[in-house]
Amino acid sequence: MINELHVSVIIPSFARPQVLEETVRSVLGQTVPPHEIVVSVVSEADVTPATRSLPSVRVLYGPRGSTAQRNTAVAAVDQHSGFILFLDDDVELISQYIESCLAAMRIRQDAMVLTGTVIQQDVTRAEARSLVAQFSADLPDPGLFDVPRAYGCNMFVRAWVARKVEFDQNLVLYGWLEDADWSARAARHGKIVCSARSAMVHLHVVTGRVSPRQLGYAQVVNPYYLWKKGSISSLWEVVRRHWGRGMPRNLAGCIIDSGRRAERVCRVQGNVIGFWEILRGNPDPTRILDL
């Protein structure tokens, strides 16, 4: 029998064991604790001994890549859980996060997916803890509203939907835009909502992801692939929202961002390779593995 109060938390991670441990501790500090925390990693080196010993934590091993690691974990979670919470490994939650998600999903029975409010990104763990503490001290009204997609760093999902809608494993490694693709398919089963009260901070740690050249390739090829697949509605959206934002930033960074110039140059190289693959008629997201 499904238990609507049981929440299984899934956290994929690679090569960031200390960051992962701190995120798991944030999840364990919830006013409504999770039923289980499933950590999906590639090797033993991805998890600290302290994380393994924390209560309710299970560690799974499987192929590398955020989409593959999420799918591995979904297949292994408790079948009685009513909800699955997908988190990135570099987040800090307000202590009432799960409690507010459960309350919101009781209010919005038509909602299949809930994404929380990101208070801030690109901060240290200490800053994140301070921010969530301030937010928790003065919680806003639930403030539920419909949104077109969920943000992959925090997606609270009815478990049956999570089992029905798999992540596309052609979006390999970091899985650029995996959340946009998954959201488009999950939205066929019901609404996606955002909660003002279900808040968190995304540290946006960059280590352990992909090389700048690989990221640049994914910035070009992945949205084009999702348009061809039907998860992005139009080629104009690809050009305007994805290419039109990422490419100019990379080019500008080559000129004015002296501290990260080498990284931006590599991203531009990846962009060029991506466009060349599209012109050749072979825009394959998995080609990132060869770069």
C-alpha positions as CSV (number, residue, x, y, z in Angstrom):
1,M,0.0,0.0,0.0
2,I,1.3,3.5,-0.9
3,N,2.0,5.7,2.1
4,E,1.4,9.4,1.2
5,L,3.7,10.4,4.1
6,H,6.7,8.4,2.9
7,V,9.1,10.5,0.9
8,S,12.1,8.9,-0.8
9,V,14.9,11.3,-1.5
10,I,17.2,10.6,-4.5
11,I,20.6,12.4,-4.8
12,P,22.9,11.6,-7.7
13,S,26.5,12.5,-7.2
14,F,30.0,12.2,-8.7
15,A,33.4,13.1,-7.3
16,R,32.1,15.5,-4.6
17,P,31.9,13.4,-1.5
18,Q,32.1,16.2,1.0
19,V,29.5,18.4,-0.8
20,L,27.2,15.4,-0.9
21,E,27.6,14.7,2.8
22,E,26.6,18.2,3.8
23,T,23.6,18.1,1.5
24,V,22.5,14.7,3.1
25,R,22.8,16.3,6.5
26,S,20.6,19.2,5.4
27,V,17.9,16.6,4.3
28,L,18.2,14.8,7.6
29,G,17.4,18.1,9.4
30,Q,13.9,18.3,8.1
31,T,10.9,18.8,10.4
32,V,9.3,15.9,8.5
33,P,12.2,13.5,8.0
34,P,12.4,11.5,4.7
35,H,11.5,7.8,4.7
36,E,14.9,7.1,3.0
37,I,17.7,8.9,1.2
38,V,19.0,7.0,-1.8
39,V,22.5,8.2,-2.8
40,S,23.2,7.2,-6.4
41,V,27.0,7.3,-7.2
42,V,29.5,5.7,-9.5
43,S,32.2,4.4,-7.0
44,E,33.0,4.2,-3.3
45,A,35.2,7.3,-3.6
46,D,32.0,9.4,-4.3
47,V,30.7,8.9,-0.7
48,T,32.4,9.6,2.6
49,P,32.3,7.0,5.4
50,A,30.3,9.5,7.5
51,T,27.6,9.7,4.8
52,R,27.3,5.9,4.7
53,S,26.8,5.8,8.5
54,L,24.0,8.4,8.5
55,P,20.5,7.2,9.3
56,S,18.1,6.3,6.5
57,V,20.9,6.5,3.9
58,R,21.3,3.8,1.2
59,V,24.2,4.0,-1.3
60,L,23.7,2.6,-4.9
61,Y,26.3,2.2,-7.6
62,G,25.7,2.4,-11.3
63,P,26.8,4.1,-14.6
64,R,27.9,7.7,-14.5
65,G,25.6,10.5,-15.6
66,S,22.9,12.3,-13.8
67,T,20.1,10.8,-15.9
68,A,21.4,7.3,-15.5
69,Q,22.0,7.7,-11.8
70,R,18.5,9.0,-11.2
71,N,17.0,6.1,-13.2
72,T,19.1,3.7,-11.2
73,A,17.8,5.1,-7.9
74,V,14.1,5.3,-9.0
75,A,14.2,1.6,-9.7
76,A,15.5,0.9,-6.2
77,V,13.4,3.1,-3.9
78,D,10.8,1.8,-1.6
79,Q,7.7,0.8,-3.6
80,H,5.4,2.0,-0.8
81,S,6.7,5.6,-0.9
82,G,4.1,8.2,-2.1
83,F,6.6,10.8,-3.2
84,I,10.1,11.0,-4.6
85,L,12.2,14.1,-4.1
86,F,15.0,14.6,-6.6
87,L,17.8,16.8,-5.3
88,D,21.2,17.9,-6.7
89,D,24.1,17.1,-4.4
90,D,24.9,20.8,-3.7
91,V,21.7,22.2,-2.1
92,E,20.7,23.4,1.3
93,L,17.0,23.1,2.3
94,I,15.0,25.1,4.7
95,S,14.1,22.7,7.6
96,Q,10.4,22.8,6.6
97,Y,11.0,21.9,2.9
98,I,9.5,18.4,2.9
99,E,6.7,19.5,5.2
100,S,5.7,22.3,2.9
101,C,5.9,20.1,-0.2
102,L,3.5,17.5,1.3
103,A,1.1,20.3,2.4
104,A,1.2,21.8,-1.1
105,M,0.5,18.5,-2.8
106,R,-2.5,17.9,-0.6
107,I,-3.9,21.3,-1.7
108,R,-3.1,20.7,-5.4
109,Q,-4.3,17.2,-6.1
110,D,-3.9,18.0,-9.8
111,A,-0.2,18.6,-9.4
112,M,2.2,15.8,-10.3
113,V,5.4,17.7,-9.8
114,L,6.4,20.5,-7.4
115,T,9.5,22.6,-7.7
116,G,10.6,24.9,-4.9
117,T,11.8,28.4,-4.7
118,V,15.5,29.0,-5.1
119,I,16.5,31.6,-2.6
120,Q,20.0,32.1,-4.1
121,Q,22.7,30.3,-6.1
122,D,26.5,30.4,-6.4
123,V,27.2,30.7,-2.6
124,T,29.2,28.9,0.0
125,R,27.7,26.3,2.3
126,A,28.0,28.7,5.2
127,E,26.2,31.4,3.3
128,A,23.5,28.9,2.3
129,R,22.9,27.9,5.8
130,S,22.5,31.5,6.9
131,L,20.1,32.2,4.1
132,V,17.8,29.2,4.8
133,A,17.8,30.1,8.5
134,Q,16.7,33.6,7.7
135,F,14.0,32.3,5.4
136,S,12.7,29.7,7.9
137,A,12.3,32.4,10.5
138,D,9.6,34.2,8.5
139,L,7.9,31.7,6.1
140,P,5.7,33.2,3.4
141,D,2.3,32.0,2.4
142,P,2.3,28.8,0.4
143,G,2.0,30.8,-2.8
144,L,1.3,27.9,-5.2
145,F,1.4,28.7,-8.9
146,D,1.7,26.7,-12.2
147,V,5.0,26.7,-14.0
148,P,6.0,25.2,-17.4
149,R,8.9,23.1,-16.0
150,A,10.6,22.0,-12.8
151,Y,14.1,22.9,-11.8
152,G,16.2,19.7,-11.6
153,C,18.0,20.7,-8.4
154,N,14.7,20.2,-6.5
155,M,11.8,18.2,-7.9
156,F,9.1,16.8,-5.5
157,V,7.2,14.2,-7.6
158,R,4.3,11.8,-7.1
159,A,6.1,8.4,-7.0
160,W,4.0,6.8,-9.7
161,V,4.9,9.6,-12.1
162,A,8.6,9.3,-11.3
163,R,8.4,5.6,-12.1
164,K,6.5,6.1,-15.3
165,V,8.6,8.9,-16.8
166,E,12.3,8.0,-17.1
167,F,15.1,10.4,-17.6
168,D,16.6,10.4,-21.1
169,Q,20.0,8.7,-20.8
170,N,21.1,10.1,-24.2
171,L,21.6,13.3,-22.2
172,V,24.9,11.9,-20.7
173,L,27.2,13.1,-17.9
174,Y,26.0,16.4,-16.5
175,G,22.7,15.9,-18.5
176,W,22.3,19.5,-19.7
177,L,18.6,20.3,-19.9
178,E,17.5,16.9,-18.5
179,D,15.0,18.7,-16.3
180,A,13.4,20.5,-19.2
181,D,13.0,17.3,-21.1
182,W,11.7,15.3,-18.1
183,S,9.3,18.1,-17.1
184,A,7.8,18.2,-20.6
185,R,7.0,14.5,-20.4
186,A,5.9,14.6,-16.8
187,A,3.5,17.5,-17.6
188,R,1.4,15.1,-19.8
189,H,0.2,13.5,-16.6
190,G,-0.8,16.7,-14.6
191,K,0.3,20.1,-13.5
192,I,3.8,21.3,-12.5
193,V,3.6,23.8,-9.6
194,C,6.0,26.0,-7.8
195,S,5.8,26.7,-4.0
196,A,7.0,30.0,-2.5
197,R,7.4,28.2,0.8
198,S,9.4,25.2,-0.3
199,A,12.6,27.0,-0.4
200,M,16.3,26.1,-0.8
201,V,19.7,27.4,-1.9
202,H,21.6,25.9,-4.8
203,L,25.3,26.2,-4.2
204,H,26.0,25.5,-7.9
205,V,29.4,23.8,-7.2
206,V,31.1,23.4,-10.5
207,T,33.7,20.7,-9.6
208,G,33.0,17.1,-10.6
209,R,30.8,17.9,-13.6
210,V,32.2,18.0,-17.1
211,S,35.0,19.8,-18.9
212,P,34.2,23.3,-20.3
213,R,34.5,21.9,-23.9
214,Q,32.0,19.2,-23.1
215,L,29.6,21.8,-21.5
216,G,29.9,24.0,-24.6
217,Y,29.0,21.1,-26.9
218,A,26.0,20.3,-24.7
219,Q,24.8,23.9,-24.7
220,V,24.4,23.7,-28.5
221,V,23.4,20.1,-29.2
222,N,21.2,19.2,-26.3
223,P,18.5,21.9,-26.9
224,Y,18.5,21.0,-30.6
225,Y,18.1,17.3,-29.8
226,L,15.2,18.2,-27.4
227,W,13.5,20.3,-30.2
228,K,13.8,17.4,-32.6
229,K,12.4,15.1,-29.9
230,G,9.5,17.4,-29.1
231,S,10.4,18.4,-25.6
232,I,11.1,22.0,-26.7
233,S,8.3,23.4,-28.7
234,S,10.1,25.4,-31.4
235,L,13.4,26.0,-33.0
236,W,13.0,29.7,-32.2
237,E,12.9,28.8,-28.5
238,V,16.2,26.9,-29.0
239,V,17.8,29.9,-30.7
240,R,16.3,32.6,-28.4
241,R,16.4,30.9,-25.0
242,H,19.3,28.6,-25.2
243,W,21.8,29.6,-27.9
244,G,21.0,33.2,-27.6
245,R,21.9,33.3,-23.9
246,G,24.8,30.9,-23.6
247,M,26.8,31.6,-26.7
248,P,27.1,35.4,-26.2
249,R,28.2,34.9,-22.6
250,N,30.9,32.5,-23.6
251,L,32.2,34.8,-26.3
252,A,32.1,37.8,-24.0
253,G,34.0,35.8,-21.3
254,C,36.8,35.2,-23.8
255,I,37.4,38.9,-24.0
256,I,36.5,40.5,-20.6
257,D,36.6,37.7,-18.0
258,S,40.3,37.3,-17.5
259,G,39.9,35.0,-14.5
260,R,38.0,32.4,-16.5
261,R,39.1,33.2,-20.0
262,A,40.6,29.7,-20.6
263,E,37.4,28.1,-19.5
264,R,35.3,30.3,-21.8
265,V,37.5,29.7,-24.7
266,C,37.0,25.9,-24.2
267,R,33.2,26.4,-24.0
268,V,33.3,28.3,-27.3
269,Q,35.3,25.4,-28.9
270,G,32.6,23.1,-27.7
271,N,29.9,25.4,-29.1
272,V,31.7,25.4,-32.5
273,I,31.9,21.6,-32.5
274,G,28.2,21.4,-31.6
275,F,27.2,23.6,-34.5
276,W,29.4,21.7,-36.9
277,E,27.7,18.4,-35.9
278,I,24.3,20.0,-36.5
279,L,25.4,21.2,-40.0
280,R,26.6,17.7,-40.7
281,G,23.2,16.3,-39.7
282,N,24.7,14.4,-36.8
283,P,23.8,16.3,-33.5
284,D,24.3,13.4,-31.1
285,P,24.3,14.3,-27.3
286,T,26.4,11.3,-26.5
287,R,29.2,12.6,-28.7
288,I,30.2,14.6,-25.6
289,L,31.9,11.5,-24.4
290,D,34.5,11.8,-27.1
291,L,35.4,15.4,-26.3
